[in-house]
Amino acid sequence: MKSKLLILSLLVAATSLFGFESSFAAKPEAKAAHENKPAQQEKADRQGGHAKKAHHQNGKQLLGDKIKSNGHHVIAQKGDVTASVEVKDGKIAGLHAKHAKKGDLPVTKYKTHQKMARAEETGAGSPRLIAVQDQYIGTTWIGYSYVNDYGEEDIYWFPYDMILDGDTGAIDYVPSEI
């Protein structure tokens, strides 16, 4: 009789222990959402919460050989917004976005280890050989972004080694869920 009572009490204690423990442990999905929330919230706060979609551009490809000469170089013209980079001694010192009517737009600096922009394809889907040196495997990417007239974010990505001040002032890039 005592052994049955002992087994029953151990069984009740064990089930209550597991139930008690799981009430304090966060589920992995909830934990991941909680960890990413500050970065997503920071991104929304910084942009006034109105960036609908991100357009990723390969800044290295757009700049091309202009990296060899100092000064301001226009890399893109989209609607009323002109995006230009400032080059100093073969490195990018910053990106400027100027609206034709509103003036300078605020620019945000991001960093990520994931390549966000692809190189342009040559030919109609034809396979091509790419040198390993052109792949930038395992590097940090620095992106400069602004929000255009349509509430969409335009981001120009450059390899870390092309940036004058590296990732100084850059925040971690969290892709939008939209």
N, C-alpha and C positions, 0 to 999 in steps of 0.2 A: 504494500500500500504506500509506504514511504517512497519507494523508488518511482511509482507512477506519479505521485504528487511532485517529486523532484523533477522528473522529466517534463511534466506539464508546466511547471513554473519556469524551467529553463527555456522551453519552447515559447512561452508567452514573452519572456524577457528578451529572447533573441529577435522575435518578430517586432516587438516594440522598439528594440534598439535600432533595427534597420529602418523602420518607419520614422523614428525620431531623427536619425542621421540624414535621411533623404530630405526631410523638411528643411534642413539647414543648408544642404548642398545645392548650389545653383546648377541648372541644367546647362550643358555645354552651349546650346544655342543662345540661351539667355545671357550667358557670360560673354560670348563673342559679340552679341548685339550691344551689351553694356560697354565693352571695351572700345568698340568702334564709334559709339555715339558721340563722344566728345569731339573727335576729328570731323565727323559729319556735321555736327552742330556748329563747330568753328567755321567750316566751309560755308554753311548757309548764312551764318551771322556776318561773315566777312563780305559776302556778295549780296547782302540784303535779302537772301532767301529766294532770289528769282532766277537763278541759273537753271534752265530746263534741261539742257543737253550739252555734252562736251564734244567739241570737234578737235581731234588730235592731228597736229601737223608735224612733219619731220623738219625741224628748224635747221638742222645741219645741212640737209639737202637744199632747202630754200636759200640758205646763205651762200653755199658753194664756195668759190674761190675768193669771195669778198672778205673772208676771214683774214686774208693776208694783208689787207689795207685798213688802217685806222680810220675811225669816223662813224657816222650814222649811215646805215644801209637799210633801205626799204626791202623787207622780205615778203610782205603781203599787202594787198589792197582789197578789202572786202566791204562793199557798200561805201559808207561814209567814214570807215575806220581804216587808217593806215598803220600797219605794224612795222616798226623798224628796230634794229638792234644797234647798240653802240659797241664798236670793236676797239680794244686797246691792246696793242702788242700781240696780236694774234689770238686774243681771248675775248669772250663776250662779257661786257661790263654791265649789260642790262638790256631790257626790252622796253620800248615805249609804244603805247597805243594812243593815237591821236584821232579824235572824232572831228570831222570837218566843221560841225556846228557847236559841239559841246566842249571841245578842247581835249586836254589830256584825260584819259581814262585810267582808273586805278588798275595796277598790275599786281598779280599775286604770283609768288614764286613757290613752286612745288618741287618735291624730290620723290623718287620711287626707284626701285630696283627692277621694275618690270618695264619692258619696252612698250610704250603706248602708241607710237606712230610707226608706220611701216614705210619703207622706201617705195618709190614709184616703180611700177612694173615696166619692163621694157618689152614692147611687142604685145601681141594679143594673147596673153596668157602663156607665152612661150617660156619653157624652163630656162633658167640661166644659172651660171656658176658665179658664186660670190666668194671673194677671198675671205679667209678667216679673220683677217685684220679688220674687215669692214663690218663684222658682226657685233662688236662691243658686247661680248658675252660676259656676264657677271659684273657689269658696271652700274653705277648710279646714274639715273637720268634726271636732269633738271628741266622743269617746265615753267614757262612764263605764260600767264593767262590774263584775259580780260573778258568782260561780259559785253556782248554786242547789243545792237538795237532790238534784237528779237528775244533777248533774255537768255541767249545761249552762250556758253563759255568756249572761247577759242584758245587752245593751248598749243604752244610751240615748244617742242622737246629737243634738248641738246644733251650730248654725253657730258658727264661731269668734267672731263678733262678739257672741254672747250670753254668752261666758265671761269672768269677771272677770280671771283671770290668763292668758288665752290658752292657748297650748300648753305652758306651763311644766310640766315633769314628765311630759309626754305622750310615749308611745312610738309608733312607726309601727305601724299596724294591719296585720297580715298575716292574711287570712282562712284559717281552718283547712281542711285538705284533706279532712276527714272528711265 
